C-alpha cells in the first residue's frame, strides 16, 4: 500500500509542477502583451503630443514673422 501511495503522490506533484509551469508561461505571455499594448499607447500619445507642439511652434513662428512683414 505504501508504494501505491508514493506513486500517487509523485504523480500528483508532477502534475502540479506541470500545471504551475503552464500557468507561469501564460501569465508571462499575458504580461508581455499588456506591456506591449501600454507601450504602444504611450508611443501614440507621444507622437500626437509632439505633433501638436510642432504645430503650435510653427504657428508661433508665423505670428512672429507677420508683424515684421507688416512693418516694412
VEXNU-305917 format. One record per atom (N, C-alpha, C, O, CB): residue in three letters; chain; atom name; y, z, x. Coordinates in pm, 1 decimal, decimal comma. Glycine has a CB too. Layout:
BEGIN
+---------+--------+-------+----------+----------+----------+
! residuo ! cadena ! atomo !        v !        w !        u !
+---------+--------+-------+----------+----------+----------+
!     ALA !      A !    CA !        Y !        Z !        X !
...
+---------+--------+-------+----------+----------+----------+
***
This chain:
BEGIN
+---------+--------+-------+----------+----------+----------+
! residuo ! cadena ! atomo !        v !        w !        u !
+---------+--------+-------+----------+----------+----------+
!     UNK !      A !     N !   -119,2 !      0,0 !     81,7 !
!     UNK !      A !    CA !      0,0 !      0,0 !      0,0 !
!     UNK !      A !     C !    125,9 !      0,0 !     86,4 !
!     UNK !      A !     O !    226,4 !    -60,4 !     48,8 !
!     UNK !      A !    CB !     -0,4 !    119,9 !    -93,1 !
!     UNK !      A !     N !    121,8 !     65,8 !    199,6 !
!     UNK !      A !    CA !    237,6 !     71,4 !    287,3 !
!     UNK !      A !     C !    275,0 !    -64,7 !    342,8 !
!     UNK !      A !     O !    393,2 !    -95,2 !    358,4 !
!     UNK !      A !    CB !    211,9 !    166,4 !    400,2 !
!     UNK !      A !     N !    175,0 !   -146,9 !    372,8 !
!     UNK !      A !    CA !    200,2 !   -279,2 !    426,8 !
!     UNK !      A !     C !    273,4 !   -365,6 !    325,4 !
!     UNK !      A !     O !    368,6 !   -435,3 !    360,5 !
!     UNK !      A !    CB !     69,5 !   -345,5 !    468,5 !
!     UNK !      A !     N !    229,6 !   -361,6 !    199,5 !
!     UNK !      A !    CA !    292,2 !   -442,4 !     93,4 !
!     UNK !      A !     C !    436,5 !   -398,0 !     72,5 !
!     UNK !      A !     O !    524,7 !   -481,3 !     51,7 !
!     UNK !      A !    CB !    212,6 !   -430,6 !    -39,6 !
!     UNK !      A !     N !    460,5 !   -269,2 !     78,0 !
!     UNK !      A !    CA !    596,5 !   -217,9 !     61,2 !
!     UNK !      A !     C !    686,8 !   -265,5 !    174,9 !
!     UNK !      A !     O !    801,6 !   -303,3 !    151,2 !
!     UNK !      A !    CB !    595,6 !    -64,0 !     55,0 !
!     UNK !      A !     N !    635,8 !   -263,9 !    297,9 !
!     UNK !      A !    CA !    713,5 !   -312,3 !    411,8 !
!     UNK !      A !     C !    744,5 !   -460,9 !    399,0 !
!     UNK !      A !     O !    854,8 !   -504,3 !    432,0 !
!     UNK !      A !    CB !    638,7 !   -285,8 !    541,9 !
!     UNK !      A !     N !    648,1 !   -538,8 !    351,5 !
!     UNK !      A !    CA !    669,7 !   -682,3 !    332,9 !
!     UNK !      A !     C !    776,5 !   -705,4 !    226,7 !
!     UNK !      A !     O !    863,1 !   -791,4 !    243,2 !
!     UNK !      A !    CB !    537,8 !   -753,0 !    293,3 !
!     UNK !      A !     N !    770,8 !   -629,3 !    118,3 !
!     UNK !      A !    CA !    870,9 !   -643,9 !     12,3 !
!     UNK !      A !     C !   1010,1 !   -605,2 !     62,2 !
!     UNK !      A !     O !   1108,3 !   -673,6 !     33,2 !
!     UNK !      A !    CB !    832,8 !   -558,1 !   -109,3 !
!     UNK !      A !     N !   1018,0 !   -495,5 !    137,1 !
!     UNK !      A !    CA !   1147,6 !   -456,5 !    193,8 !
!     UNK !      A !     C !   1200,7 !   -563,1 !    289,0 !
!     UNK !      A !     O !   1319,5 !   -595,2 !    286,9 !
!     UNK !      A !    CB !   1135,7 !   -322,3 !    267,2 !
!     UNK !      A !     N !   1114,1 !   -616,9 !    370,8 !
!     UNK !      A !    CA !   1155,5 !   -721,2 !    465,0 !
!     UNK !      A !     C !   1205,8 !   -844,6 !    390,3 !
!     UNK !      A !     O !   1307,6 !   -903,1 !    427,1 !
!     UNK !      A !    CB !   1038,7 !   -759,3 !    558,1 !
!     UNK !      A !     N !   1134,1 !   -883,4 !    286,0 !
!     UNK !      A !    CA !   1176,6 !   -999,1 !    206,7 !
!     UNK !      A !     C !   1309,5 !   -970,7 !    136,5 !
!     UNK !      A !     O !   1396,3 !  -1057,7 !    129,3 !
!     UNK !      A !    CB !   1068,4 !  -1036,3 !    103,0 !
!     UNK !      A !     N !   1324,7 !   -849,4 !     85,2 !
!     UNK !      A !    CA !   1449,0 !   -813,4 !     18,2 !
!     UNK !      A !     C !   1567,2 !   -820,2 !    114,1 !
!     UNK !      A !     O !   1670,7 !   -878,8 !     82,5 !
!     UNK !      A !    CB !   1438,2 !   -673,6 !    -41,9 !
!     UNK !      A !     N !   1550,6 !   -759,6 !    231,9 !
!     UNK !      A !    CA !   1661,3 !   -757,4 !    327,3 !
!     UNK !      A !     C !   1689,2 !   -895,6 !    384,7 !
!     UNK !      A !     O !   1804,0 !   -927,9 !    415,1 !
!     UNK !      A !    CB !   1631,6 !   -659,8 !    439,9 !
!     UNK !      A !     N !   1586,6 !   -976,7 !    399,6 !
!     UNK !      A !    CA !   1609,3 !  -1114,4 !    445,2 !
!     UNK !      A !     C !   1686,7 !  -1192,0 !    339,9 !
!     UNK !      A !     O !   1778,5 !  -1266,8 !    373,6 !
!     UNK !      A !    CB !   1475,2 !  -1185,2 !    476,3 !
!     UNK !      A !     N !   1651,5 !  -1175,6 !    214,1 !
!     UNK !      A !    CA !   1724,5 !  -1242,1 !    106,5 !
!     UNK !      A !     C !   1867,3 !  -1193,5 !     95,5 !
!     UNK !      A !     O !   1958,6 !  -1272,8 !     72,5 !
!     UNK !      A !    CB !   1654,0 !  -1221,3 !    -24,6 !
!     UNK !      A !     N !   1887,4 !  -1063,5 !    111,6 !
!     UNK !      A !    CA !   2022,6 !  -1007,8 !    107,2 !
!     UNK !      A !     C !   2106,9 !  -1061,3 !    222,2 !
!     UNK !      A !     O !   2225,6 !  -1089,0 !    204,6 !
!     UNK !      A !    CB !   2018,0 !   -854,5 !    112,1 !
!     UNK !      A !     N !   2046,5 !  -1076,1 !    339,7 !
!     UNK !      A !    CA !   2119,7 !  -1129,5 !    454,8 !
!     UNK !      A !     C !   2159,3 !  -1274,9 !    431,2 !
!     UNK !      A !     O !   2271,2 !  -1315,1 !    463,1 !
!     UNK !      A !    CB !   2035,0 !  -1117,8 !    582,6 !
!     UNK !      A !     N !   2068,0 !  -1353,3 !    375,7 !
!     UNK !      A !    CA !   2098,5 !  -1494,4 !    348,3 !
!     UNK !      A !     C !   2206,8 !  -1505,4 !    241,0 !
!     UNK !      A !     O !   2297,8 !  -1587,4 !    253,2 !
!     UNK !      A !    CB !   1970,8 !  -1570,4 !    303,6 !
!     UNK !      A !     N !   2197,7 !  -1423,9 !    136,7 !
!     UNK !      A !    CA !   2299,0 !  -1426,3 !     31,1 !
!     UNK !      A !     C !   2434,4 !  -1382,2 !     85,7 !
!     UNK !      A !     O !   2537,4 !  -1438,4 !     48,5 !
!     UNK !      A !    CB !   2257,0 !  -1336,1 !    -86,3 !
!     UNK !      A !     N !   2435,0 !  -1283,9 !    171,8 !
!     UNK !      A !    CA !   2559,2 !  -1237,1 !    232,5 !
!     UNK !      A !     C !   2622,1 !  -1346,0 !    318,6 !
!     UNK !      A !     O !   2742,8 !  -1369,0 !    312,6 !
!     UNK !      A !    CB !   2533,6 !  -1111,7 !    316,3 !
!     UNK !      A !     N !   2540,3 !  -1411,8 !    397,8 !
!     UNK !      A !    CA !   2591,7 !  -1520,7 !    481,9 !
!     UNK !      A !     C !   2647,3 !  -1633,3 !    396,0 !
!     UNK !      A !     O !   2753,0 !  -1688,5 !    426,7 !
!     UNK !      A !    CB !   2481,0 !  -1574,6 !    574,5 !
!     UNK !      A !     N !   2577,7 !  -1667,4 !    289,6 !
!     UNK !      A !    CA !   2628,7 !  -1771,0 !    199,0 !
!     UNK !      A !     C !   2759,2 !  -1729,4 !    133,2 !
!     UNK !      A !     O !   2850,5 !  -1810,5 !    118,5 !
!     UNK !      A !    CB !   2525,4 !  -1803,1 !     92,0 !
!     UNK !      A !     N !   2767,9 !  -1602,9 !     93,5 !
!     UNK !      A !    CA !   2891,4 !  -1553,7 !     33,1 !
!     UNK !      A !     C !   3007,4 !  -1558,2 !    129,6 !
!     UNK !      A !     O !   3117,5 !  -1598,4 !     92,1 !
!     UNK !      A !    CB !   2872,8 !  -1412,9 !    -16,9 !
!     UNK !      A !     N !   2984,7 !  -1517,6 !    254,0 !
!     UNK !      A !    CA !   3090,5 !  -1523,8 !    354,6 !
!     UNK !      A !     C !   3133,0 !  -1667,6 !    381,4 !
!     UNK !      A !     O !   3251,2 !  -1694,4 !    402,6 !
!     UNK !      A !    CB !   3044,3 !  -1457,9 !    484,4 !
!     UNK !      A !     N !   3037,1 !  -1760,4 !    380,5 !
!     UNK !      A !    CA !   3070,9 !  -1901,7 !    400,6 !
!     UNK !      A !     C !   3162,4 !  -1951,2 !    289,0 !
!     UNK !      A !     O !   3263,3 !  -2016,3 !    315,9 !
!     UNK !      A !    CB !   2942,9 !  -1988,0 !    406,9 !
!     UNK !      A !     N !   3128,0 !  -1920,9 !    164,3 !
!     UNK !      A !    CA !   3210,1 !  -1966,5 !     52,6 !
!     UNK !      A !     C !   3347,2 !  -1899,6 !     51,5 !
!     UNK !      A !     O !   3446,7 !  -1963,7 !     17,9 !
!     UNK !      A !    CB !   3138,7 !  -1939,8 !    -78,7 !
!     UNK !      A !     N !   3353,6 !  -1771,7 !     87,8 !
!     UNK !      A !    CA !   3483,3 !  -1704,1 !     96,7 !
!     UNK !      A !     C !   3569,5 !  -1765,0 !    206,2 !
!     UNK !      A !     O !   3689,8 !  -1784,0 !    188,0 !
!     UNK !      A !    CB !   3464,2 !  -1554,6 !    122,5 !
!     UNK !      A !     N !   3507,7 !  -1795,5 !    320,1 !
!     UNK !      A !    CA !   3582,6 !  -1857,1 !    429,6 !
!     UNK !      A !     C !   3634,4 !  -1995,0 !    388,8 !
!     UNK !      A !     O !   3748,5 !  -2030,7 !    418,3 !
!     UNK !      A !    CB !   3494,4 !  -1868,3 !    555,4 !
!     UNK !      A !     N !   3550,7 !  -2070,5 !    321,9 !
!     UNK !      A !    CA !   3590,0 !  -2203,8 !    275,2 !
!     UNK !      A !     C !   3704,4 !  -2192,9 !    174,4 !
!     UNK !      A !     O !   3800,0 !  -2270,2 !    180,4 !
!     UNK !      A !    CB !   3469,3 !  -2277,4 !    211,8 !
!     UNK !      A !     N !   3694,7 !  -2097,0 !     81,9 !
!     UNK !      A !    CA !   3800,0 !  -2075,8 !    -16,6 !
!     UNK !      A !     C !   3929,9 !  -2034,3 !     51,3 !
!     UNK !      A !     O !   4037,4 !  -2080,3 !     12,9 !
!     UNK !      A !    CB !   3757,3 !  -1969,9 !   -118,5 !
!     UNK !      A !     N !   3920,7 !  -1948,0 !    151,9 !
!     UNK !      A !    CA !   4038,3 !  -1904,9 !    226,8 !
!     UNK !      A !     C !   4104,9 !  -2023,4 !    295,8 !
!     UNK !      A !     O !   4227,3 !  -2035,8 !    293,0 !
!     UNK !      A !    CB !   4000,1 !  -1798,1 !    329,9 !
!     UNK !      A !     N !   4025,4 !  -2110,6 !    357,8 !
!     UNK !      A !    CA !   4081,6 !  -2226,2 !    426,3 !
!     UNK !      A !     C !   4151,2 !  -2320,0 !    328,5 !
!     UNK !      A !     O !   4258,2 !  -2372,5 !    359,1 !
!     UNK !      A !    CB !   3972,5 !  -2300,9 !    501,9 !
!     UNK !      A !     N !   4091,7 !  -2342,1 !    210,5 !
!     UNK !      A !    CA !   4152,0 !  -2430,3 !    110,7 !
!     UNK !      A !     C !   4283,0 !  -2370,3 !     59,8 !
!     UNK !      A !     O !   4381,8 !  -2441,9 !     43,6 !
!     UNK !      A !    CB !   4054,4 !  -2454,7 !     -6,9 !
!     UNK !      A !     N !   4284,4 !  -2239,3 !     34,4 !
!     UNK !      A !    CA !   4405,7 !  -2173,4 !    -12,6 !
!     UNK !      A !     C !   4514,4 !  -2177,4 !     94,0 !
!     UNK !      A !     O !   4631,1 !  -2200,8 !     62,6 !
!     UNK !      A !    CB !   4376,1 !  -2028,7 !    -52,4 !
!     UNK !      A !     N !   4477,6 !  -2154,9 !    218,6 !
!     UNK !      A !    CA !   4575,6 !  -2158,5 !    327,4 !
!     UNK !      A !     C !   4633,7 !  -2298,9 !    342,5 !
!     UNK !      A !     O !   4754,2 !  -2314,2 !    362,1 !
!     UNK !      A !    CB !   4511,0 !  -2112,8 !    460,1 !
!     UNK !      A !     N !   4550,5 !  -2399,7 !    333,8 !
!     UNK !      A !    CA !   4597,2 !  -2537,6 !    345,5 !
!     UNK !      A !     C !   4690,5 !  -2572,4 !    230,1 !
!     UNK !      A !     O !   4791,2 !  -2640,4 !    250,1 !
!     UNK !      A !    CB !   4478,0 !  -2634,9 !    349,0 !
!     UNK !      A !     N !   4658,1 !  -2526,6 !    110,3 !
!     UNK !      A !    CA !   4742,3 !  -2553,2 !     -5,8 !
!     UNK !      A !     C !   4879,3 !  -2487,8 !     10,0 !
!     UNK !      A !     O !   4981,9 !  -2550,8 !    -15,5 !
!     UNK !      A !    CB !   4674,2 !  -2503,1 !   -133,7 !
!     UNK !      A !     N !   4880,8 !  -2361,6 !     52,1 !
!     UNK !      A !    CA !   5008,5 !  -2292,4 !     71,6 !
!     UNK !      A !     C !   5089,3 !  -2358,1 !    182,7 !
!     UNK !      A !     O !   5211,3 !  -2371,1 !    171,8 !
!     UNK !      A !    CB !   4985,0 !  -2144,1 !    104,1 !
!     UNK !      A !     N !   5022,9 !  -2398,9 !    287,8 !
!     UNK !      A !    CA !   5091,3 !  -2465,0 !    398,5 !
!     UNK !      A !     C !   5152,9 !  -2596,9 !    352,2 !
!     UNK !      A !     O !   5265,8 !  -2629,2 !    389,2 !
!     UNK !      A !    CB !   4994,0 !  -2489,4 !    515,3 !
!     UNK !      A !     N !   5079,4 !  -2672,6 !    271,9 !
!     UNK !      A !    CA !   5132,0 !  -2799,6 !    220,0 !
!     UNK !      A !     C !   5251,8 !  -2775,5 !    128,6 !
!     UNK !      A !     O !   5349,7 !  -2849,8 !    134,6 !
!     UNK !      A !    CB !   5022,2 !  -2876,7 !    143,9 !
!     UNK !      A !     N !   5245,2 !  -2673,3 !     44,7 !
!     UNK !      A !    CA !   5357,8 !  -2642,1 !    -43,7 !
!     UNK !      A !     C !   5481,2 !  -2603,2 !     36,7 !
!     UNK !      A !     O !   5592,4 !  -2644,5 !      3,6 !
!     UNK !      A !    CB !   5320,5 !  -2529,1 !   -140,5 !
!     UNK !      A !     N !   5462,5 !  -2524,5 !    141,5 !
!     UNK !      A !    CA !   5576,6 !  -2484,6 !    223,8 !
!     UNK !      A !     C !   5634,7 !  -2603,9 !    299,3 !
!     UNK !      A !     O !   5756,4 !  -2614,2 !    314,3 !
!     UNK !      A !    CB !   5535,4 !  -2375,2 !    322,6 !
!     UNK !      A !     N !   5549,0 !  -2693,7 !    346,8 !
!     UNK !      A !    CA !   5598,9 !  -2814,1 !    414,0 !
!     UNK !      A !     C !   5678,1 !  -2901,3 !    317,8 !
!     UNK !      A !     O !   5782,9 !  -2954,4 !    354,5 !
!     UNK !      A !    CB !   5482,9 !  -2894,3 !    474,0 !
!     UNK !      A !     N !   5629,2 !  -2916,6 !    195,0 !
!     UNK !      A !    CA !   5702,7 !  -2995,1 !     95,2 !
!     UNK !      A !     C !   5836,5 !  -2930,4 !     63,5 !
!     UNK !      A !     O !   5937,4 !  -2999,8 !     50,8 !
!     UNK !      A !    CB !   5619,9 !  -3010,4 !    -33,3 !
!     UNK !      A !     N !   5838,4 !  -2798,5 !     50,6 !
!     UNK !      A !    CA !   5963,1 !  -2726,8 !     23,9 !
!     UNK !      A !     C !   6059,7 !  -2743,4 !    140,2 !
!     UNK !      A !     O !   6179,1 !  -2763,9 !    118,7 !
!     UNK !      A !    CB !   5935,7 !  -2577,6 !     -1,7 !
!     UNK !      A !     N !   6010,1 !  -2735,0 !    262,1 !
!     UNK !      A !    CA !   6094,6 !  -2751,1 !    379,8 !
!     UNK !      A !     C !   6154,3 !  -2891,2 !    383,9 !
!     UNK !      A !     O !   6273,2 !  -2907,4 !    411,3 !
!     UNK !      A !    CB !   6014,7 !  -2723,2 !    507,9 !
!     UNK !      A !     N !   6072,5 !  -2992,5 !    356,9 !
!     UNK !      A !    CA !   6123,0 !  -3130,1 !    358,1 !
!     UNK !      A !     C !   6228,1 !  -3150,5 !    250,2 !
!     UNK !      A !     O !   6329,1 !  -3216,9 !    273,7 !
!     UNK !      A !    CB !   6008,3 !  -3229,7 !    338,8 !
!     UNK !      A !     N !   6205,3 !  -3094,2 !    132,3 !
!     UNK !      A !    CA !   6302,0 !  -3105,5 !     23,7 !
!     UNK !      A !     C !   6432,8 !  -3037,1 !     61,5 !
!     UNK !      A !     O !   6540,5 !  -3093,6 !     42,1 !
!     UNK !      A !    CB !   6245,3 !  -3044,9 !   -105,5 !
!     UNK !      A !     N !   6423,9 !  -2917,5 !    114,4 !
!     UNK !      A !    CA !   6542,7 !  -2842,6 !    154,7 !
!     UNK !      A !     C !   6614,6 !  -2913,8 !    268,5 !
!     UNK !      A !     O !   6737,6 !  -2920,1 !    269,0 !
!     UNK !      A !    CB !   6504,9 !  -2699,7 !    196,7 !
!     UNK !      A !     N !   6541,0 !  -2966,7 !    363,6 !
!     UNK !      A !    CA !   6601,5 !  -3039,2 !    475,0 !
!     UNK !      A !     C !   6675,0 !  -3163,5 !    424,9 !
!     UNK !      A !     O !   6783,0 !  -3196,4 !    474,1 !
!     UNK !      A !    CB !   6494,2 !  -3078,5 !    578,1 !
!     UNK !      A !     N !   6616,4 !  -3232,1 !    327,5 !
!     UNK !      A !    CA !   6683,7 !  -3348,4 !    269,7 !
!     UNK !      A !     C !   6811,6 !  -3310,2 !    197,9 !
!     UNK !      A !     O !   6911,6 !  -3381,1 !    208,8 !
!     UNK !      A !    CB !   6591,3 !  -3420,2 !    174,0 !
!     UNK !      A !     N !   6810,8 !  -3200,5 !    125,2 !
!     UNK !      A !    CA !   6930,4 !  -3154,3 !     55,4 !
!     UNK !      A !     C !   7040,0 !  -3116,0 !    154,5 !
!     UNK !      A !     O !   7156,8 !  -3149,0 !    134,4 !
!     UNK !      A !    CB !   6897,0 !  -3035,1 !    -34,9 !
!     UNK !      A !     N !   7002,2 !  -3047,1 !    260,3 !
!     UNK !      A !    CA !   7100,9 !  -3007,6 !    361,4 !
!     UNK !      A !     C !   7159,6 !  -3130,5 !    428,8 !
!     UNK !      A !     O !   7280,3 !  -3136,3 !    451,9 !
!     UNK !      A !    CB !   7037,3 !  -2914,5 !    466,5 !
!     UNK !      A !     N !   7076,5 !  -3228,4 !    460,6 !
!     UNK !      A !    CA !   7125,4 !  -3351,7 !    523,0 !
!     UNK !      A !     C !   7222,4 !  -3423,7 !    430,6 !
!     UNK !      A !     O !   7324,5 !  -3475,3 !    476,2 !
!     UNK !      A !    CB !   7008,2 !  -3444,4 !    559,2 !
!     UNK !      A !     N !   7192,0 !  -3427,7 !    301,9 !
!     UNK !      A !    CA !   7281,2 !  -3491,6 !    205,7 !
!     UNK !      A !     C !   7414,4 !  -3418,4 !    198,5 !
!     UNK !      A !     O !   7520,0 !  -3481,7 !    195,9 !
!     UNK !      A !    CB !   7216,1 !  -3496,6 !     67,2 !
!     UNK !      A !     N !   7410,1 !  -3285,5 !    195,2 !
!     UNK !      A !    CA !   7534,6 !  -3208,2 !    191,4 !
!     UNK !      A !     C !   7616,2 !  -3227,2 !    319,1 !
!     UNK !      A !     O !   7738,7 !  -3238,1 !    313,3 !
!     UNK !      A !    CB !   7504,1 !  -3059,6 !    170,9 !
!     UNK !      A !     N !   7550,0 !  -3231,1 !    432,6 !
!     UNK !      A !    CA !   7621,7 !  -3254,1 !    558,3 !
!     UNK !      A !     C !   7684,4 !  -3392,5 !    559,8 !
!     UNK !      A !     O !   7796,2 !  -3409,7 !    608,2 !
!     UNK !      A !    CB !   7527,2 !  -3237,7 !    678,4 !
!     UNK !      A !     N !   7613,3 !  -3490,7 !    507,2 !
!     UNK !      A !    CA !   7667,2 !  -3626,6 !    502,2 !
!     UNK !      A !     C !   7789,1 !  -3630,5 !    408,7 !
!     UNK !      A !     O !   7890,0 !  -3693,0 !    441,4 !
!     UNK !      A !    CB !   7558,0 !  -3727,5 !    454,6 !
!     UNK !      A !     N !   7780,2 !  -3564,5 !    293,7 !
!     UNK !      A !    CA !   7895,3 !  -3560,6 !    201,9 !
!     UNK !      A !     C !   8013,6 !  -3490,2 !    265,8 !
!     UNK !      A !     O !   8127,9 !  -3531,6 !    246,6 !
!     UNK !      A !    CB !   7857,5 !  -3490,3 !     70,7 !
!     UNK !      A !     N !   7988,2 !  -3385,3 !    341,0 !
!     UNK !      A !    CA !   8096,1 !  -3312,9 !    408,6 !
!     UNK !      A !     C !   8163,5 !  -3401,6 !    511,9 !
!     UNK !      A !     O !   8285,8 !  -3399,5 !    525,8 !
!     UNK !      A !    CB !   8042,4 !  -3185,5 !    475,4 !
!     UNK !      A !     N !   8083,6 !  -3480,0 !    584,9 !
!     UNK !      A !    CA !   8140,5 !  -3572,4 !    683,6 !
!     UNK !      A !     C !   8225,3 !  -3679,9 !    615,3 !
!     UNK !      A !     O !   8331,8 !  -3716,0 !    665,2 !
!     UNK !      A !    CB !   8028,3 !  -3638,1 !    766,6 !
!     UNK !      A !     N !   8178,2 !  -3730,5 !    501,8 !
!     UNK !      A !    CA !   8253,0 !  -3834,0 !    428,8 !
!     UNK !      A !     C !   8384,2 !  -3775,9 !    377,6 !
!     UNK !      A !     O !   8488,0 !  -3841,6 !    385,5 !
!     UNK !      A !    CB !   8169,0 !  -3890,7 !    310,5 !
!     UNK !      A !     N !   8380,9 !  -3654,0 !    325,5 !
!     UNK !      A !    CA !   8503,0 !  -3590,8 !    276,1 !
!     UNK !      A !     C !   8600,0 !  -3562,1 !    390,4 !
!     UNK !      A !     O !   8721,4 !  -3569,2 !    371,2 !
!     UNK !      A !    CB !   8469,6 !  -3461,3 !    201,6 !
!     UNK !      A !     N !   8549,2 !  -3530,1 !    507,2 !
!     UNK !      A !    CA !   8635,5 !  -3502,2 !    621,5 !
!     UNK !      A !     C !   8701,2 !  -3629,9 !    671,9 !
!     UNK !      A !     O !   8812,6 !  -3625,4 !    724,1 !
!     UNK !      A !    CB !   8555,8 !  -3435,6 !    734,1 !
!     UNK !      A !     N !   8634,5 !  -3742,9 !    657,2 !
!     UNK !      A !    CA !   8689,2 !  -3869,9 !    705,0 !
!     UNK !      A !     C !   8791,2 !  -3926,1 !    606,4 !
!     UNK !      A !     O !   8886,1 !  -3990,7 !    650,9 !
!     UNK !      A !    CB !   8576,5 !  -3971,6 !    727,9 !
!     UNK !      A !     N !   8778,0 !  -3906,3 !    479,4 !
!     UNK !      A !    CA !   8868,8 !  -3963,6 !    378,0 !
!     UNK !      A !     C !   9014,1 !  -3923,7 !    397,8 !
!     UNK !      A !     O !   9099,4 !  -4012,3 !    394,9 !
!     UNK !      A !    CB !   8824,9 !  -3921,5 !    240,0 !
!     UNK !      A !     N !   9048,9 !  -3796,4 !    417,9 !
!     UNK !      A !    CA !   9190,0 !  -3763,3 !    435,8 !
!     UNK !      A !     C !   9250,7 !  -3829,8 !    559,7 !
!     UNK !      A !     O !   9368,9 !  -3864,2 !    560,4 !
!     UNK !      A !    CB !   9206,6 !  -3613,1 !    445,4 !
!     UNK !      A !     N !   9170,6 !  -3847,6 !    663,3 !
!     UNK !      A !    CA !   9220,4 !  -3913,0 !    784,6 !
!     UNK !      A !     C !   9251,5 !  -4058,8 !    755,9 !
!     UNK !      A !     O !   9351,3 !  -4111,4 !    805,2 !
!     UNK !      A !    CB !   9117,8 !  -3901,7 !    899,6 !
!     UNK !      A !     N !   9167,9 !  -4124,9 !    677,1 !
!     UNK !      A !    CA !   9190,5 !  -4264,7 !    644,6 !
!     UNK !      A !     C !   9312,7 !  -4279,6 !    554,1 !
!     UNK !      A !     O !   9387,4 !  -4376,6 !    566,9 !
!     UNK !      A !    CB !   9066,3 !  -4324,9 !    577,5 !
!     UNK !      A !     N !   9334,0 !  -4184,6 !    462,8 !
!     UNK !      A !    CA !   9447,3 !  -4191,2 !    371,4 !
!     UNK !      A !     C !   9579,4 !  -4165,3 !    443,3 !
!     UNK !      A !     O !   9684,0 !  -4211,8 !    398,1 !
!     UNK !      A !    CB !   9429,2 !  -4091,2 !    258,4 !
!     UNK !      A !     N !   9576,5 !  -4093,4 !    552,1 !
!     UNK !      A !    CA !   9697,6 !  -4060,4 !    625,1 !
!     UNK !      A !     C !   9747,5 !  -4176,0 !    707,0 !
!     UNK !      A !     O !   9865,8 !  -4180,2 !    741,0 !
!     UNK !      A !    CB !   9674,5 !  -3942,7 !    713,5 !
!     UNK !      A !     N !   9661,8 !  -4270,0 !    739,8 !
!     UNK !      A !    CA !   9702,1 !  -4379,9 !    827,7 !
!     UNK !      A !     C !   9785,9 !  -4480,3 !    760,4 !
!     UNK !      A !     O !   9826,9 !  -4578,2 !    822,7 !
!     UNK !      A !    CB !   9585,2 !  -4446,7 !    884,0 !
+---------+--------+-------+----------+----------+----------+
***
